[in-house]
Amino acid sequence: MTRYIIEYNGQAIAAYNTEVGAKIALKRKWAKRYPAATVVDYQTFRANDVMVDSINLMSGKPIKVRRSELGGPLDPGTETYWSS
């Protein structure tokens, strides 16, 4: 079963089981907050989710993280990662 992702600037906003459901949710719930968001299938999202550079907050060394994780709680370059 294919999942559909609402994607904005490389970040996954939400996931839905059907493309129609994702498009409806985008129009009704997410369009005002994320006007440039799009609906893509999961395989396309992962194919475009390339590795980017970040700096480890604790060691100061460069690291690679997925573009969708950059700046979020899964990025060792953020305080959120280290304080949870």
Secondary structure, 3 states (H helix, E strand, C coil): CCCEEEEECCEEEEEECCHHHHHHHHHHHHCCCCCCCEEEEHHHHHHHCCEEEEECCCCCCEEEEEHHHCCCCCCCCCHHHHHC
